[in-house]
Amino acid sequence: MADIVQMRLEQMLPEIEDLEKKKIFNKAELTSIINKRKRFEYFLARRIPKKIDFLRYIEFELNLDALRKKRKDRIIAAAKANKKLLQSKGDEKTKEDIEKSEYLVNLMRVTLSDYSILRHVHNLYNRALRRFPGDVELWVQYLEWAQKSSNSKLLGKVFPRVISLHPTKDIFWVMAASWEFEKNGNALSGRTLLQRGLRINGESKKLWLEYFRLELLYLEKLRERRKILFGKVNENNEESETKEKSDSKENNESIDLPELELENQAKDSESILQQRIAELAEKTAKANEEVLHPAFQAETDAQKAFFSGAIPKLIYKNAINSIKDDLKFRLEFIKIYSKFNNWTSAGIDEVYESIKEDFNNDEEAQAILCERFVNNVDVNDSEFPLKLKMSVDAFENCVTKINNKKIWQCYRNFLQKYLEMCEEENLKLYLEKSLEKLYERAEENNLLSEEMYLNWLEFVEESDEDDSVKDKKQTSIINKGLEAYPKSAKLLYQFLLKEMASPSSSSLIPKFEEAIKQVKPNESYEIWDLYLNYLKEEMEVEHIESDEINNKFKNTISTIRLDDSDYENFVLSKYLEWSKETFDMPKFRTIVKDLILSKQRSLQFFEKCLEIELLSSKKEEDSSNVDIIINDDMDIDEEQTSSVFQQEDELNKLISKILKNEIIIDTNRLNLESINYLFEKAIANDITNIDLWLAYVVIEMKFNKSINFASELYVRALNELKYNVSDVASQLFEKRYQEIKKCL
C-alpha cells in the first residue's frame, strides 16, 4: 500500500515544482497539498475503498484547480499593470524589472500545472469507475464534469464506454445525443444515437420525448434559416444544404459507438420508423435536386410534409404505439409542441385527436380536451372570453355524455381555477354564477362527491352575501352532504363547528360522541381536538364537571381496539394533556399509574408522561422553546449509524436542552421518584433503546445526588445492550455517554 501511494506522489512532483516556479502557491501551501493528497491516496489504497473517498478527493482537486486559476489571473492582471510602468522607464530598467518581465512571460505560457490537475481528476474518475462500474450516478457526474470542461475528445471516448456498459439506461443515450446535437451541431449523429437507444429501450418515455424534441429543434432551425435566406416568398431547398453541412461536421470527436448485442436481439421487432423517415428524407433530397431556385419553383409534396412536421408526427405515432394508455405521456408531447411557434398547431391537434379516440371514457382525458381551447391564452387577452365559452360548452356536452362524479369535479376545478385567475369583473361574475349552478345541478343529480361538498362550503364562505344568508346556505349544504356521506369526518367536523357557533343551549356531547363513533379512528383527530375545546368551554361555564370528562376519557380508551395503536396513542396524548391542565401533579400521577396498571402501554405513552413531568418542573422565568432541534455530530460512519440513531422525538429534544442548560429545571419541584418509575417502565417496554437509556443517565447524573446510582445505571445499560467494542450500536452509546459526561 505504502509503495503504491509513494509512487503516485512521486508522479506529482513535476506539477508541484511547476506550481512553485510560477509562485502560485508558496512552500507551506504546497506541503499542505501534498499531505492532503497523501491522506486521500491512503484512503483509496484500502482493500475496500469507498465511493465517498473518491468524491471527496475529486472535490478537493477541483477546488484546488479553481484556486490556481484565480491566483494566476490575479498575478497576470497585476503584472500587466506593472508592464506599462516598465515601458515608461525605457532604457532605465533594472535587473529586477527584467526578471519581472521574464516571469510574466513564463507565467502566461501553458505548462504542466495548467492541465495536470484536470488530468488528475480524470484519472480519479477512471479509478472510481473501475471500482464502481455499475454506479449510474457516478457516471452521470463524470459526464457532466467532462461537458463543463469542454473536453470533446474525452466525451467521444467516454460515451461509447458507458453506453456499452449500460445500454438500458436511457439517460446516457439522451446525454450523448444532446451533446452531439447541441455542442457538436451534428443532428444526424444525435438522431442515430436516439434511434439506436429506442431499438433497445422501446418503452423508454424519456428517449421518445427527447427524440421528438430533437426533430422539432432541427426543423425549427431549418425553418429559421430558410426565412433568413429566402424571406417569405418561398421556403424550400434548404434541407439538403444543411444536411451536407451537418455531415461535414462528423469528425474524430463524434461518438463512434460499436453495435451492441441488445441491438441485434431487437432488430427483428424493430418498428418501421427509421425506414419511413429515411424514405421521406430521400424524397425530399430528390425533390431539392430538381428545384432550380426557391423563387421560381413551388414546394414538392415531400418538402411540404417535411416542413409541416411530418417526422415529429411520425415519431409521436410510433411512441404511442409502443407506450399505450398513458395519458401523461401524451401530454408531454403537447408541452414540447407548445414551446415552438404556431406552425406546430397541427401537431398539437393530432395529439388531442389521439387522446379523444383512445381515452373516450376517461374523465381526466375528456377534461383536458375541454380545457384545450383556453390553453396558452392569457386571461387579459381579448380572445379569452370566446375561448372560455368554448371550453364551458365543451364541458357541458361532456357532463351530459359521461355524467359521473369525477367529470363534475373536473368541471368544477376548471371553473374555480379561472375564477381565481380572472380580474375582470364581468368574467368573474360569469364564472361565479356558472359555479353556483354547477353545484346545484350536480347536487340535484346526486353527483356531488364529498370533496365537492367541502368545495361548495368554501365557495359560499368566500361569496359577498350576508352572513345570515351564508349561514343558512352552509347549514343546508352540510345537511345534504351528511345525507349522502354520513361517515364523512370532514363534513361532521363542519357540522359540529356550526353547532358550536349556534346559540342553542342543549349539550353537544352526545353529538360529538356519535360523530367519533361514526368515523374511522384515524380520521377522527380533528373532531377530537374540537371536542376537547368544547369540553373546556363547558367546564369554564360549569356545565360539566372535570370528573365526568375524566370518566368519558377512560371509557373511550377502554373501548379502543387492540389493532388501533396510533389512535390509542393519540387519545392517550390528549387525555394526558387535558389532565395536566385540569388537575394538580399528584392527581396527574395517579391517573398515569392507573393507565399503566390497566394495560401495557406503548413507548410513546411513557415519553409523553416523562415530557410532562420534566416540563412541570421548569422554572417559571424560563421561556425556552421546546421545539428546538439539537443535532449530534458523530465520527462513526453515517451509513452504519443511520439505522441505529434516527429518532428525534420531543423527549430527546427536551433532554438535549436540559443537558445544555437551555431549560432550567427547579430541583425542588422535580419528582425523581415518579420520573424513575416512568423510565423503568419505558425501558422495560424497549430495553435496547439507546436514546432512552441515555436520557435516563442524563437525568440521574444531573439531578440525583447519588453518583453511585448513575454509575450503576451506566453499567446496567452496557449489560442490557450487550456491549461489544466492535458493535456499532455499542460504539454509538459509548461515544454519546462520554459527550454527556463532558457537558456535565
JOSUL-V516323 format. One record per backbone hydrogen bond with DSSP energy under -1.0 kcal/mol. CO is the residue of the C=O (numbers start at 1). NH is the residue of the N-H. If there is no record, write none. Layout:
BEGIN
co=CO nh=NH
co=CO nh=NH
END
This chain:
BEGIN
co=1 nh=5
co=2 nh=6
co=3 nh=7
co=4 nh=8
co=5 nh=9
co=6 nh=10
co=7 nh=11
co=10 nh=13
co=12 nh=16
co=13 nh=17
co=14 nh=18
co=15 nh=19
co=16 nh=20
co=17 nh=21
co=18 nh=22
co=19 nh=24
co=26 nh=30
co=27 nh=31
co=28 nh=32
co=29 nh=33
co=30 nh=34
co=31 nh=35
co=32 nh=36
co=33 nh=37
co=34 nh=38
co=35 nh=39
co=36 nh=40
co=37 nh=41
co=38 nh=42
co=39 nh=43
co=40 nh=44
co=41 nh=45
co=43 nh=46
co=50 nh=54
co=51 nh=55
co=52 nh=56
co=53 nh=57
co=54 nh=58
co=55 nh=59
co=56 nh=60
co=57 nh=61
co=58 nh=62
co=59 nh=63
co=60 nh=64
co=61 nh=65
co=62 nh=66
co=63 nh=67
co=64 nh=68
co=65 nh=69
co=66 nh=70
co=67 nh=71
co=68 nh=72
co=69 nh=73
co=70 nh=74
co=71 nh=75
co=72 nh=76
co=73 nh=77
co=74 nh=78
co=75 nh=79
co=76 nh=80
co=77 nh=81
co=78 nh=82
co=79 nh=83
co=80 nh=84
co=82 nh=86
co=83 nh=87
co=84 nh=88
co=89 nh=92
co=94 nh=98
co=95 nh=99
co=96 nh=100
co=97 nh=101
co=98 nh=102
co=99 nh=103
co=100 nh=104
co=101 nh=105
co=102 nh=106
co=103 nh=107
co=104 nh=108
co=111 nh=114
co=112 nh=115
co=112 nh=116
co=115 nh=119
co=116 nh=120
co=117 nh=121
co=118 nh=122
co=119 nh=123
co=120 nh=124
co=121 nh=125
co=122 nh=126
co=123 nh=127
co=124 nh=128
co=125 nh=129
co=126 nh=130
co=127 nh=131
co=128 nh=132
co=132 nh=135
co=134 nh=136
co=135 nh=139
co=136 nh=140
co=137 nh=141
co=138 nh=142
co=139 nh=143
co=140 nh=144
co=141 nh=145
co=142 nh=146
co=143 nh=147
co=144 nh=148
co=145 nh=149
co=146 nh=151
co=147 nh=150
co=150 nh=152
co=151 nh=155
co=152 nh=156
co=154 nh=158
co=155 nh=159
co=157 nh=161
co=158 nh=162
co=159 nh=163
co=160 nh=164
co=161 nh=165
co=162 nh=166
co=166 nh=169
co=169 nh=172
co=170 nh=174
co=171 nh=175
co=172 nh=176
co=173 nh=177
co=174 nh=178
co=175 nh=179
co=176 nh=180
co=177 nh=181
co=178 nh=182
co=179 nh=183
co=179 nh=184
co=180 nh=186
co=186 nh=190
co=187 nh=191
co=188 nh=192
co=189 nh=193
co=190 nh=194
co=191 nh=195
co=192 nh=196
co=193 nh=197
co=194 nh=198
co=195 nh=199
co=196 nh=200
co=197 nh=201
co=201 nh=204
co=204 nh=208
co=205 nh=209
co=206 nh=210
co=207 nh=211
co=208 nh=212
co=209 nh=213
co=210 nh=214
co=211 nh=215
co=212 nh=216
co=213 nh=217
co=214 nh=218
co=215 nh=219
co=216 nh=220
co=217 nh=221
co=218 nh=222
co=219 nh=223
co=220 nh=224
co=221 nh=225
co=222 nh=226
co=223 nh=227
co=224 nh=228
co=225 nh=229
co=226 nh=230
co=227 nh=231
co=238 nh=242
co=239 nh=243
co=240 nh=244
co=241 nh=245
co=242 nh=246
co=243 nh=247
co=244 nh=248
co=247 nh=250
co=251 nh=254
co=260 nh=264
co=261 nh=265
co=262 nh=266
co=267 nh=270
co=272 nh=276
co=273 nh=277
co=274 nh=278
co=275 nh=279
co=276 nh=280
co=277 nh=281
co=278 nh=282
co=279 nh=283
co=280 nh=284
co=281 nh=285
co=282 nh=286
co=283 nh=287
co=284 nh=288
co=285 nh=289
co=286 nh=290
co=287 nh=291
co=293 nh=296
co=293 nh=297
co=300 nh=304
co=301 nh=305
co=302 nh=306
co=303 nh=307
co=304 nh=308
co=305 nh=310
co=306 nh=309
co=309 nh=313
co=310 nh=314
co=311 nh=315
co=312 nh=316
co=313 nh=317
co=314 nh=318
co=315 nh=319
co=316 nh=320
co=317 nh=321
co=318 nh=322
co=319 nh=323
co=326 nh=330
co=327 nh=331
co=328 nh=332
co=330 nh=334
co=331 nh=335
co=332 nh=336
co=333 nh=337
co=334 nh=338
co=336 nh=339
co=337 nh=340
co=341 nh=344
co=342 nh=345
co=344 nh=348
co=345 nh=349
co=346 nh=350
co=347 nh=351
co=348 nh=352
co=349 nh=353
co=350 nh=354
co=351 nh=355
co=352 nh=356
co=353 nh=357
co=354 nh=358
co=355 nh=359
co=359 nh=362
co=362 nh=366
co=363 nh=367
co=364 nh=368
co=365 nh=369
co=366 nh=370
co=367 nh=371
co=371 nh=374
co=374 nh=377
co=378 nh=381
co=381 nh=384
co=383 nh=387
co=384 nh=388
co=385 nh=389
co=386 nh=390
co=387 nh=391
co=388 nh=392
co=389 nh=393
co=390 nh=394
co=391 nh=395
co=392 nh=396
co=393 nh=397
co=394 nh=398
co=395 nh=399
co=396 nh=400
co=397 nh=401
co=398 nh=402
co=404 nh=408
co=405 nh=409
co=406 nh=410
co=407 nh=411
co=408 nh=412
co=409 nh=413
co=410 nh=414
co=411 nh=415
co=412 nh=416
co=413 nh=417
co=414 nh=418
co=415 nh=419
co=416 nh=420
co=417 nh=421
co=418 nh=422
co=424 nh=428
co=425 nh=429
co=426 nh=430
co=427 nh=431
co=428 nh=432
co=429 nh=433
co=430 nh=434
co=431 nh=435
co=432 nh=436
co=433 nh=437
co=434 nh=438
co=435 nh=439
co=436 nh=440
co=437 nh=441
co=438 nh=442
co=439 nh=443
co=440 nh=444
co=441 nh=445
co=442 nh=447
co=443 nh=446
co=449 nh=453
co=450 nh=454
co=451 nh=455
co=452 nh=456
co=453 nh=457
co=454 nh=458
co=455 nh=459
co=456 nh=460
co=457 nh=461
co=458 nh=462
co=460 nh=463
co=466 nh=470
co=467 nh=471
co=468 nh=472
co=469 nh=473
co=470 nh=474
co=471 nh=475
co=472 nh=476
co=473 nh=477
co=474 nh=478
co=475 nh=479
co=476 nh=480
co=477 nh=481
co=478 nh=482
co=479 nh=483
co=480 nh=484
co=481 nh=485
co=485 nh=488
co=488 nh=492
co=489 nh=493
co=490 nh=494
co=491 nh=495
co=492 nh=496
co=493 nh=497
co=494 nh=498
co=495 nh=499
co=496 nh=500
co=497 nh=501
co=498 nh=502
co=508 nh=512
co=509 nh=513
co=510 nh=514
co=511 nh=515
co=512 nh=516
co=513 nh=517
co=514 nh=518
co=515 nh=519
co=520 nh=523
co=521 nh=524
co=524 nh=528
co=525 nh=529
co=526 nh=530
co=527 nh=531
co=528 nh=532
co=529 nh=533
co=530 nh=534
co=531 nh=535
co=532 nh=536
co=533 nh=537
co=534 nh=538
co=535 nh=539
co=536 nh=540
co=537 nh=541
co=538 nh=543
co=539 nh=542
co=545 nh=549
co=546 nh=550
co=547 nh=551
co=548 nh=552
co=549 nh=553
co=550 nh=554
co=551 nh=555
co=552 nh=556
co=553 nh=557
co=554 nh=558
co=555 nh=559
co=561 nh=564
co=564 nh=568
co=565 nh=569
co=566 nh=570
co=567 nh=571
co=568 nh=572
co=569 nh=573
co=570 nh=574
co=571 nh=575
co=572 nh=576
co=573 nh=577
co=574 nh=578
co=575 nh=579
co=576 nh=580
co=577 nh=581
co=578 nh=582
co=579 nh=583
co=584 nh=588
co=585 nh=589
co=586 nh=590
co=587 nh=591
co=588 nh=592
co=589 nh=593
co=590 nh=594
co=591 nh=595
co=592 nh=596
co=593 nh=597
co=594 nh=598
co=595 nh=599
co=602 nh=606
co=603 nh=607
co=604 nh=608
co=605 nh=609
co=606 nh=610
co=607 nh=611
co=608 nh=612
co=609 nh=613
co=610 nh=614
co=611 nh=615
co=612 nh=616
co=614 nh=617
co=615 nh=618
co=617 nh=666
co=619 nh=622
co=625 nh=628
co=637 nh=641
co=638 nh=642
co=641 nh=644
co=641 nh=645
co=649 nh=653
co=650 nh=654
co=651 nh=655
co=652 nh=656
co=653 nh=657
co=654 nh=658
co=655 nh=659
co=656 nh=660
co=657 nh=662
co=657 nh=663
co=658 nh=661
co=664 nh=619
co=666 nh=669
co=666 nh=670
co=671 nh=675
co=672 nh=676
co=673 nh=677
co=674 nh=678
co=675 nh=679
co=676 nh=680
co=677 nh=681
co=678 nh=682
co=679 nh=683
co=680 nh=684
co=681 nh=685
co=682 nh=686
co=686 nh=689
co=689 nh=693
co=690 nh=694
co=691 nh=695
co=692 nh=696
co=693 nh=697
co=694 nh=698
co=695 nh=699
co=696 nh=700
co=697 nh=701
co=698 nh=702
co=699 nh=703
co=700 nh=704
co=706 nh=710
co=707 nh=711
co=708 nh=712
co=709 nh=713
co=710 nh=714
co=711 nh=715
co=712 nh=716
co=713 nh=717
co=714 nh=718
co=715 nh=719
co=716 nh=720
co=717 nh=721
co=718 nh=723
co=724 nh=727
co=727 nh=731
co=728 nh=732
co=729 nh=733
co=730 nh=734
co=731 nh=735
co=732 nh=736
co=733 nh=737
co=734 nh=738
co=735 nh=739
co=736 nh=740
co=737 nh=741
co=738 nh=742
co=739 nh=743
co=740 nh=744
END
